[in-house]
């Protein structure tokens, strides 16, 4: 069974790059059509782009089935911000580029946890872009706010290029028992010095599959970031190969069902 026969969702794309040489929604639509994907999840995880503007931009792109945007979760009026964003039909949750924080425990600070409880109370999700050093904080957050469904992008950004599996592997082992945490097989080509080297990436993907199962894994291309390293078709093919061998049901879970259920994509 080929991937083009499966309904698929790309669970991690960003806004198009500005400028004449930048990526466009049209180019993404072409890549999606050629690869058999139907919908994407827009992830806007840094303060550089306004959350409302990102949601409005997403509303004009037919392929976007859900969007998660950056919110200052530590602000005292976080509930007002979340409720205002909730008027968008595409808004599904908050995205945070936590790797930019020097404090490894920023994610479990009192003000941040308070804000993330407000996220969970509204049935919203949390996307996290982190480094391995911050995985213990993900584990702690999962304990503090067990009702918050969260997903860690790029497998937590292990140092694939250096084949450095520890302490990332031990940290991931500790996070895995928390059923409210999922992972994205995304951004792997950007983390590797050999973007098309399936065996190299499989050293890390195997651990994710074994610990989380396909029901807590979802595919993401990290478009358009990957474009400087690999084409869209290569990203998809590499991920498919690194995560396999899979049964048809497992492929469906990885490339469609996990993201559909997590982001409530209709």
Secondary structure, 3 states (H helix, E strand, C coil): CCHHHCCEEEEEECCCCCCCCCCCHHHHHHHHHHHCEEEEEEEECCCCCCHHHHHHHHHCCCCEEEEEECCCCCCCCHHHHHHHHCCCCCEEEEEEEHHHCCCCCHHHCHHHHHHHHHHHHCCCEEEEECCHHHHHHHHHHHHHCCCCCEEEHHHHCCEHHHCECCCHHHHHHHHHCCCCEEEEECCHHHHCCCCCCHHHHHHHHHHHHHHHCHHHEEECCCECHHHHCCCHHHHHHHHHHHHCCCCHHHHHHHHHHHHHHHHCCC
